[in-house]
């Protein structure tokens, strides 16, 4: 099938999915409220086959050192699939399945599948990476840009992480875990019982971002948006906490956003 834009609806929720622009969710409207920042770079994009920055764009792949393009010098950031064209595998009124083939400069042929399921009060996103060839390290994550303001008061971020990854001057975790610090953040946090972050726009809407994964990056240094990014490992995780994709074991992760009107 093609990579034409897709619209899903459920109750008063409407989702706009743009497979041709990195598999990006371009918009999520709940009634009259647009939850995601608009623009070709924003919305919510899948981070795969890695999340956040890779130090100097290099990672260990068995006995080999692999060099990725430095798309955020001096590092490589957010994977390759957000720059690729995804294709639609199937679509219904409230669900879409899109796929993307991992190709050069990524050294390992693989298939990414993203299932987008919209309900009246929730959105469930499930992504998997499969290989039929050799094994390799990978990560999965999501990078939503939630509008900081929906026309009332600014969003409030609520969560209770077990730790914060200490961030070095190069914006990468140093390997030390520290007590969580107050924001603003461009930081990775550990939530060993699963990601559980609530955004509240007072008097308008409450949205909970949940995942069984244990890592979340919160980025709120821009005036326009707040990012809450569940992922399968920390930034630079291909080097520090690799998850292997094998022919017998794909890498899969899910996040669910649940909302309530206030």
C-alpha positions as CSV (number, residue, x, y, z in Angstrom):
1,X,0.0,0.0,0.0
2,X,1.0,3.6,-0.3
3,X,2.3,6.0,2.3
4,X,-0.6,8.5,2.0
5,X,-1.7,10.3,5.1
6,X,-4.2,8.5,7.4
7,X,-6.9,9.8,9.7
8,X,-8.2,7.7,12.6
9,X,-11.3,8.5,14.6
10,X,-12.8,7.2,17.9
11,X,-15.4,9.1,19.8
12,X,-14.4,12.8,19.7
13,X,-10.7,11.8,19.2
14,X,-9.0,12.3,15.8
15,X,-5.5,11.2,14.9
16,X,-3.5,12.2,11.8
17,X,-0.7,9.8,10.8
18,X,1.8,10.7,8.1
19,X,3.7,7.6,7.0
20,X,5.6,9.5,4.4
21,X,7.1,11.8,7.0
22,X,8.9,9.4,9.2
23,X,5.8,7.5,10.3
24,X,4.9,10.6,12.3
25,X,1.7,11.2,14.2
26,X,1.1,14.7,13.0
27,X,-1.9,15.5,15.2
28,X,-4.1,14.2,18.0
29,X,-7.3,16.1,18.6
30,X,-9.5,15.5,21.6
31,X,-12.6,17.5,20.9
32,X,-11.4,21.0,20.2
33,X,-8.0,20.5,21.8
34,X,-4.9,19.7,19.6
35,X,-2.5,17.9,22.0
36,X,0.5,17.8,19.7
37,X,2.7,20.7,18.5
38,X,2.2,21.2,14.8
39,X,4.9,21.2,12.2
40,X,6.8,18.8,10.0
41,X,9.4,18.2,12.8
42,X,7.0,17.8,15.6
43,X,3.9,15.8,16.4
44,X,5.1,12.4,17.6
45,X,7.7,10.4,15.8
46,X,9.1,6.9,16.4
47,X,12.7,6.6,17.6
48,X,14.2,3.5,16.1
49,X,16.7,1.7,15.9
50,X,18.0,3.9,18.7
51,X,16.8,6.6,21.1
52,X,18.4,10.0,21.9
53,X,22.0,10.5,21.2
54,X,24.8,8.0,20.4
55,X,28.1,9.3,21.6
56,X,30.1,10.5,18.5
57,X,27.6,8.5,16.4
58,X,29.6,5.3,17.1
59,X,28.5,2.1,18.8
60,X,29.9,-1.4,19.3
61,X,28.3,-4.1,17.2
62,X,30.0,-7.4,18.3
63,X,33.7,-6.9,17.4
64,X,32.9,-4.1,15.0
65,X,32.6,-0.3,15.6
66,X,29.7,1.2,13.5
67,X,29.7,4.9,12.6
68,X,26.3,6.6,12.1
69,X,25.9,10.0,10.4
70,X,26.3,12.9,12.8
71,X,22.8,14.4,12.4
72,X,23.2,16.3,15.7
73,X,27.0,16.9,15.8
74,X,29.0,15.7,17.5
75,X,26.4,12.9,18.0
76,X,23.8,10.9,16.1
77,X,20.3,11.3,17.4
78,X,16.9,9.6,17.4
79,X,17.5,6.8,14.9
80,X,17.0,6.6,11.1
81,X,13.4,5.7,10.7
82,X,12.1,9.2,11.4
83,X,13.9,10.2,8.2
84,X,12.4,7.3,6.2
85,X,9.2,6.8,4.3
86,X,6.9,4.3,6.1
87,X,4.3,2.3,4.2
88,X,0.8,1.4,5.2
89,X,0.2,-2.3,5.8
90,X,-3.5,-2.0,6.8
91,X,-5.9,0.6,8.1
92,X,-9.4,0.7,9.6
93,X,-11.4,3.5,11.2
94,X,-9.5,3.5,14.4
95,X,-6.3,1.5,13.8
96,X,-3.4,1.6,11.4
97,X,-0.3,-0.6,10.9
98,X,2.7,0.9,9.2
99,X,6.1,-0.5,8.4
100,X,9.6,0.7,7.6
101,X,12.6,-1.2,6.4
102,X,15.9,-0.4,8.1
103,X,18.4,0.2,5.3
104,X,21.8,2.0,4.9
105,X,23.4,3.7,6.7
106,X,22.0,1.3,9.3
107,X,24.1,-1.9,8.8
108,X,21.5,-4.5,9.4
109,X,18.5,-5.2,7.2
110,X,15.4,-5.3,9.4
111,X,11.7,-4.5,9.4
112,X,10.0,-2.1,11.9
113,X,6.3,-2.4,12.4
114,X,4.2,0.2,14.2
115,X,0.6,-0.4,15.3
116,X,-1.4,2.7,16.1
117,X,-4.7,2.0,17.9
118,X,-7.0,4.9,18.8
119,X,-9.9,4.6,21.3
120,X,-12.3,7.2,22.7
121,X,-10.0,7.9,25.7
122,X,-6.7,6.4,24.8
123,X,-4.0,5.8,22.2
124,X,-1.9,2.6,22.2
125,X,1.3,2.5,20.2
126,X,3.2,-0.8,19.7
127,X,6.4,-1.0,17.8
128,X,8.6,-4.0,17.0
129,X,11.9,-4.6,15.2
130,X,12.4,-7.9,13.4
131,X,15.4,-9.4,11.6
132,X,15.6,-12.5,9.5
133,X,19.4,-12.2,9.2
134,X,22.0,-11.4,11.8
135,X,21.5,-10.1,15.4
136,X,22.2,-6.5,16.4
137,X,21.6,-4.0,19.2
138,X,18.6,-1.7,19.0
139,X,16.3,0.5,20.9
140,X,12.6,1.6,20.5
141,X,11.1,4.8,21.7
142,X,8.6,7.6,21.0
143,X,9.1,11.3,20.9
144,X,5.9,13.2,21.3
145,X,5.9,17.0,21.4
146,X,2.9,17.9,23.6
147,X,1.7,21.4,23.4
148,X,2.6,23.2,26.6
149,X,-0.5,25.3,26.4
150,X,-3.9,24.4,25.1
151,X,-5.4,27.8,25.5
152,X,-5.6,27.9,29.3
153,X,-2.8,27.3,31.9
154,X,0.5,25.6,31.0
155,X,0.8,21.9,31.4
156,X,2.1,20.5,34.7
157,X,4.3,17.4,34.6
158,X,3.8,14.8,37.4
159,X,5.9,11.7,37.9
160,X,8.0,10.0,40.6
161,X,11.1,8.5,39.1
162,X,13.4,6.2,41.1
163,X,16.5,8.0,39.8
164,X,17.8,10.5,37.2
165,X,20.6,9.7,34.9
166,X,23.3,12.3,35.6
167,X,23.8,14.3,32.4
168,X,27.3,15.3,31.3
169,X,28.3,18.4,29.4
170,X,27.9,16.4,26.2
171,X,24.1,15.8,27.0
172,X,24.8,12.1,27.5
173,X,24.4,10.1,30.7
174,X,27.6,9.8,32.7
175,X,26.6,6.4,34.1
176,X,25.9,7.8,37.5
177,X,22.4,7.7,38.9
178,X,21.4,10.6,41.0
179,X,18.3,11.8,43.0
180,X,15.8,13.5,40.6
181,X,16.3,17.2,40.3
182,X,13.7,19.8,39.5
183,X,13.3,20.9,35.9
184,X,13.6,22.3,33.3
185,X,14.8,19.0,31.9
186,X,16.5,17.4,29.0
187,X,17.1,14.3,31.1
188,X,16.5,10.5,31.3
189,X,14.8,9.0,34.3
190,X,14.5,5.5,35.6
191,X,11.1,4.1,36.5
192,X,11.7,0.4,37.3
193,X,8.0,-0.3,37.7
194,X,7.2,1.1,34.3
195,X,6.9,4.6,32.8
196,X,4.1,6.6,34.5
197,X,4.0,10.3,33.7
198,X,0.9,12.6,33.9
199,X,0.5,15.8,32.0
200,X,-2.2,18.1,33.4
201,X,-3.6,21.1,31.6
202,X,-5.6,22.6,34.5
203,X,-9.3,22.8,33.9
204,X,-8.9,21.2,30.5
205,X,-7.4,17.7,30.2
206,X,-5.2,15.2,32.0
207,X,-3.1,12.8,30.0
208,X,-1.2,9.8,31.4
209,X,1.8,8.4,29.4
210,X,2.4,4.8,30.5
211,X,4.7,1.9,29.4
212,X,6.1,-1.3,30.8
213,X,9.5,0.0,29.8
214,X,11.7,1.5,32.5
215,X,13.1,4.6,30.9
216,X,11.7,8.0,30.0
217,X,13.3,11.2,28.8
218,X,11.5,14.4,29.7
219,X,12.4,17.5,27.6
220,X,10.7,20.8,28.5
221,X,13.4,23.3,27.7
222,X,11.3,24.8,24.8
223,X,8.6,27.3,25.5
224,X,6.1,25.7,23.1
225,X,6.1,22.0,24.1
226,X,6.8,19.3,26.7
227,X,8.2,16.0,25.5
228,X,7.6,12.7,27.5
229,X,9.6,9.9,25.7
230,X,9.2,6.3,26.8
231,X,12.0,4.1,25.5
232,X,13.7,0.7,25.9
233,X,16.9,2.1,27.3
234,X,18.8,5.4,28.1
235,X,20.4,7.7,25.6
236,X,23.6,6.1,24.2
237,X,22.1,2.8,25.2
238,X,23.4,1.0,22.1
239,X,26.8,1.3,23.9
240,X,25.7,1.1,27.6
241,X,22.6,-1.1,27.8
242,X,22.1,-2.8,24.4
243,X,19.0,-4.9,23.7
244,X,19.6,-7.5,21.0
245,X,17.3,-8.1,18.1
246,X,17.7,-11.7,16.9
247,X,16.0,-13.8,14.3
248,X,14.2,-15.6,17.1
249,X,13.5,-12.6,19.4
250,X,12.3,-9.3,17.9
251,X,12.4,-6.2,20.1
252,X,8.9,-4.9,21.0
253,X,7.6,-2.1,23.1
254,X,4.3,-0.5,23.8
255,X,3.1,2.9,25.2
256,X,-0.4,3.9,26.1
257,X,-1.7,7.5,26.5
258,X,-4.9,7.8,28.4
259,X,-6.8,11.1,28.8
260,X,-9.6,12.5,30.8
261,X,-11.4,15.8,30.2
262,X,-11.4,18.1,33.3
